[in-house]
Amino acid sequence: MLSSKHVLIKNTTTQTTVCYPARGVGALWAAGTRAPADSLVRLLGRARAELLEALRSPATTTNLARAFVLTPSAVLQYLRVLRETGLLARERAVRNVLYMTTELGLRLCPSPGPLPMPTAL
């Protein structure tokens, strides 16, 4: 068995198995739960900055409208502006359109830093 900090390779006589962590899983449950940086709010406005932060994890217009208590048409207007400026991308997934932050959008958002450790209930 050969391993490094993030990759485990296990060889047997019949198969080789490579195990590695999923990309971005560390921030999976915290995406969009942080308030955007003040500088980003001043640049884009509160609603667009909050959407950009929330879209570190892909979401649909309907999900965003529910989360931000906005109408879907209002969310679409914000998303359109962010997409036209290259801060967001969209991708069709069966019947849904998922929006996500692009590399440019991530560069505008300050790094969230380390995630807090979960507390036991």
C-alpha positions as protocol buffer text, in pm:
chain_id: "A"
residue {
  index: 1
  type: MET
  ca { x: 0 y: 0 z: 0 }
}
residue {
  index: 2
  type: LEU
  ca { x: 140 y: 339 z: -107 }
}
residue {
  index: 3
  type: SER
  ca { x: -8 y: 660 z: 29 }
}
residue {
  index: 4
  type: SER
  ca { x: 47 y: 1031 z: 63 }
}
residue {
  index: 5
  type: LYS
  ca { x: -133 y: 1295 z: 261 }
}
residue {
  index: 6
  type: HIS
  ca { x: -431 y: 1309 z: 22 }
}
residue {
  index: 7
  type: VAL
  ca { x: -407 y: 998 z: -200 }
}
residue {
  index: 8
  type: LEU
  ca { x: -421 y: 633 z: -106 }
}
residue {
  index: 9
  type: ILE
  ca { x: -319 y: 368 z: -359 }
}
residue {
  index: 10
  type: LYS
  ca { x: -384 y: 7 z: -265 }
}
residue {
  index: 11
  type: ASN
  ca { x: -263 y: -279 z: -484 }
}
residue {
  index: 12
  type: THR
  ca { x: -386 y: -635 z: -459 }
}
residue {
  index: 13
  type: THR
  ca { x: -332 y: -928 z: -693 }
}
residue {
  index: 14
  type: THR
  ca { x: -665 y: -864 z: -865 }
}
residue {
  index: 15
  type: GLN
  ca { x: -715 y: -487 z: -859 }
}
residue {
  index: 16
  type: THR
  ca { x: -565 y: -147 z: -786 }
}
residue {
  index: 17
  type: THR
  ca { x: -768 y: 106 z: -589 }
}
residue {
  index: 18
  type: VAL
  ca { x: -699 y: 480 z: -579 }
}
residue {
  index: 19
  type: CYS
  ca { x: -881 y: 682 z: -311 }
}
residue {
  index: 20
  type: TYR
  ca { x: -876 y: 1059 z: -287 }
}
residue {
  index: 21
  type: PRO
  ca { x: -1098 y: 1328 z: -135 }
}
residue {
  index: 22
  type: ALA
  ca { x: -1362 y: 1494 z: -350 }
}
residue {
  index: 23
  type: ARG
  ca { x: -1264 y: 1843 z: -468 }
}
residue {
  index: 24
  type: GLY
  ca { x: -1430 y: 2118 z: -264 }
}
residue {
  index: 25
  type: VAL
  ca { x: -1591 y: 1886 z: -12 }
}
residue {
  index: 26
  type: GLY
  ca { x: -1433 y: 2079 z: 276 }
}
residue {
  index: 27
  type: ALA
  ca { x: -1654 y: 2380 z: 205 }
}
residue {
  index: 28
  type: LEU
  ca { x: -1963 y: 2187 z: 95 }
}
residue {
  index: 29
  type: TRP
  ca { x: -2182 y: 2265 z: 394 }
}
residue {
  index: 30
  type: ALA
  ca { x: -2050 y: 2617 z: 448 }
}
residue {
  index: 31
  type: ALA
  ca { x: -2087 y: 2752 z: 94 }
}
residue {
  index: 32
  type: GLY
  ca { x: -2300 y: 3061 z: 91 }
}
residue {
  index: 33
  type: THR
  ca { x: -2335 y: 3077 z: 468 }
}
residue {
  index: 34
  type: ARG
  ca { x: -2076 y: 3351 z: 513 }
}
residue {
  index: 35
  type: ALA
  ca { x: -2156 y: 3717 z: 474 }
}
residue {
  index: 36
  type: PRO
  ca { x: -1974 y: 3873 z: 179 }
}
residue {
  index: 37
  type: ALA
  ca { x: -1679 y: 4102 z: 248 }
}
residue {
  index: 38
  type: ASP
  ca { x: -1759 y: 4471 z: 291 }
}
residue {
  index: 39
  type: SER
  ca { x: -1537 y: 4558 z: -5 }
}
residue {
  index: 40
  type: LEU
  ca { x: -1734 y: 4322 z: -230 }
}
residue {
  index: 41
  type: VAL
  ca { x: -2064 y: 4471 z: -107 }
}
residue {
  index: 42
  type: ARG
  ca { x: -1937 y: 4820 z: -191 }
}
residue {
  index: 43
  type: LEU
  ca { x: -1832 y: 4703 z: -539 }
}
residue {
  index: 44
  type: LEU
  ca { x: -2137 y: 4498 z: -640 }
}
residue {
  index: 45
  type: GLY
  ca { x: -2415 y: 4589 z: -398 }
}
residue {
  index: 46
  type: ARG
  ca { x: -2538 y: 4368 z: -115 }
}
residue {
  index: 47
  type: ALA
  ca { x: -2772 y: 4140 z: -317 }
}
residue {
  index: 48
  type: ARG
  ca { x: -2520 y: 4062 z: -592 }
}
residue {
  index: 49
  type: ALA
  ca { x: -2237 y: 4013 z: -342 }
}
residue {
  index: 50
  type: GLU
  ca { x: -2450 y: 3772 z: -136 }
}
residue {
  index: 51
  type: LEU
  ca { x: -2545 y: 3577 z: -449 }
}
residue {
  index: 52
  type: LEU
  ca { x: -2182 y: 3557 z: -561 }
}
residue {
  index: 53
  type: GLU
  ca { x: -2082 y: 3425 z: -218 }
}
residue {
  index: 54
  type: ALA
  ca { x: -2372 y: 3177 z: -213 }
}
residue {
  index: 55
  type: LEU
  ca { x: -2281 y: 3043 z: -555 }
}
residue {
  index: 56
  type: ARG
  ca { x: -1951 y: 2899 z: -436 }
}
residue {
  index: 57
  type: SER
  ca { x: -2182 y: 2596 z: -435 }
}
residue {
  index: 58
  type: PRO
  ca { x: -2396 y: 2562 z: -752 }
}
residue {
  index: 59
  type: ALA
  ca { x: -2766 y: 2642 z: -715 }
}
residue {
  index: 60
  type: THR
  ca { x: -3078 y: 2698 z: -922 }
}
residue {
  index: 61
  type: THR
  ca { x: -3270 y: 3023 z: -949 }
}
residue {
  index: 62
  type: THR
  ca { x: -3555 y: 2874 z: -746 }
}
residue {
  index: 63
  type: ASN
  ca { x: -3321 y: 2765 z: -466 }
}
residue {
  index: 64
  type: LEU
  ca { x: -3163 y: 3110 z: -454 }
}
residue {
  index: 65
  type: ALA
  ca { x: -3501 y: 3285 z: -455 }
}
residue {
  index: 66
  type: ARG
  ca { x: -3614 y: 3076 z: -157 }
}
residue {
  index: 67
  type: ALA
  ca { x: -3287 y: 3123 z: 31 }
}
residue {
  index: 68
  type: PHE
  ca { x: -3281 y: 3501 z: -14 }
}
residue {
  index: 69
  type: VAL
  ca { x: -3659 y: 3554 z: 4 }
}
residue {
  index: 70
  type: LEU
  ca { x: -3666 y: 3717 z: -339 }
}
residue {
  index: 71
  type: THR
  ca { x: -3880 y: 3656 z: -644 }
}
residue {
  index: 72
  type: PRO
  ca { x: -3724 y: 3431 z: -909 }
}
residue {
  index: 73
  type: SER
  ca { x: -3738 y: 3719 z: -1160 }
}
residue {
  index: 74
  type: ALA
  ca { x: -3536 y: 3945 z: -925 }
}
residue {
  index: 75
  type: VAL
  ca { x: -3278 y: 3671 z: -877 }
}
residue {
  index: 76
  type: LEU
  ca { x: -3258 y: 3621 z: -1255 }
}
residue {
  index: 77
  type: GLN
  ca { x: -3188 y: 3992 z: -1306 }
}
residue {
  index: 78
  type: TYR
  ca { x: -2900 y: 3980 z: -1057 }
}
residue {
  index: 79
  type: LEU
  ca { x: -2767 y: 3655 z: -1206 }
}
residue {
  index: 80
  type: ARG
  ca { x: -2780 y: 3796 z: -1559 }
}
residue {
  index: 81
  type: VAL
  ca { x: -2561 y: 4094 z: -1463 }
}
residue {
  index: 82
  type: LEU
  ca { x: -2312 y: 3871 z: -1278 }
}
residue {
  index: 83
  type: ARG
  ca { x: -2300 y: 3626 z: -1571 }
}
residue {
  index: 84
  type: GLU
  ca { x: -2253 y: 3902 z: -1830 }
}
residue {
  index: 85
  type: THR
  ca { x: -1953 y: 4030 z: -1637 }
}
residue {
  index: 86
  type: GLY
  ca { x: -1795 y: 3684 z: -1622 }
}
residue {
  index: 87
  type: LEU
  ca { x: -1840 y: 3634 z: -1247 }
}
residue {
  index: 88
  type: LEU
  ca { x: -2090 y: 3348 z: -1286 }
}
residue {
  index: 89
  type: ALA
  ca { x: -2138 y: 3058 z: -1523 }
}
residue {
  index: 90
  type: ARG
  ca { x: -2445 y: 2848 z: -1584 }
}
residue {
  index: 91
  type: GLU
  ca { x: -2485 y: 2486 z: -1679 }
}
residue {
  index: 92
  type: ARG
  ca { x: -2792 y: 2283 z: -1766 }
}
residue {
  index: 93
  type: ALA
  ca { x: -2848 y: 1973 z: -1553 }
}
residue {
  index: 94
  type: VAL
  ca { x: -3147 y: 1780 z: -1693 }
}
residue {
  index: 95
  type: ARG
  ca { x: -3439 y: 2020 z: -1632 }
}
residue {
  index: 96
  type: ASN
  ca { x: -3251 y: 2265 z: -1412 }
}
residue {
  index: 97
  type: VAL
  ca { x: -3003 y: 2542 z: -1483 }
}
residue {
  index: 98
  type: LEU
  ca { x: -2730 y: 2559 z: -1221 }
}
residue {
  index: 99
  type: TYR
  ca { x: -2539 y: 2881 z: -1160 }
}
residue {
  index: 100
  type: MET
  ca { x: -2190 y: 2878 z: -1010 }
}
residue {
  index: 101
  type: THR
  ca { x: -1910 y: 3124 z: -938 }
}
residue {
  index: 102
  type: THR
  ca { x: -1634 y: 3131 z: -1201 }
}
residue {
  index: 103
  type: GLU
  ca { x: -1263 y: 3154 z: -1125 }
}
residue {
  index: 104
  type: LEU
  ca { x: -1287 y: 3531 z: -1179 }
}
residue {
  index: 105
  type: GLY
  ca { x: -1576 y: 3551 z: -934 }
}
residue {
  index: 106
  type: LEU
  ca { x: -1383 y: 3348 z: -677 }
}
residue {
  index: 107
  type: ARG
  ca { x: -1086 y: 3583 z: -713 }
}
residue {
  index: 108
  type: LEU
  ca { x: -1314 y: 3875 z: -626 }
}
residue {
  index: 109
  type: CYS
  ca { x: -1442 y: 3700 z: -314 }
}
residue {
  index: 110
  type: PRO
  ca { x: -1189 y: 3703 z: -32 }
}
residue {
  index: 111
  type: SER
  ca { x: -1084 y: 3358 z: 79 }
}
residue {
  index: 112
  type: PRO
  ca { x: -1323 y: 3235 z: 346 }
}
residue {
  index: 113
  type: GLY
  ca { x: -1038 y: 3104 z: 557 }
}
residue {
  index: 114
  type: PRO
  ca { x: -1054 y: 2783 z: 754 }
}
residue {
  index: 115
  type: LEU
  ca { x: -1393 y: 2641 z: 830 }
}
residue {
  index: 116
  type: PRO
  ca { x: -1498 y: 2629 z: 1194 }
}
residue {
  index: 117
  type: MET
  ca { x: -1493 y: 2285 z: 1352 }
}
residue {
  index: 118
  type: PRO
  ca { x: -1842 y: 2139 z: 1396 }
}
residue {
  index: 119
  type: THR
  ca { x: -1965 y: 2127 z: 1752 }
}
residue {
  index: 120
  type: ALA
  ca { x: -2127 y: 1823 z: 1904 }
}
residue {
  index: 121
  type: LEU
  ca { x: -2498 y: 1856 z: 1974 }
}
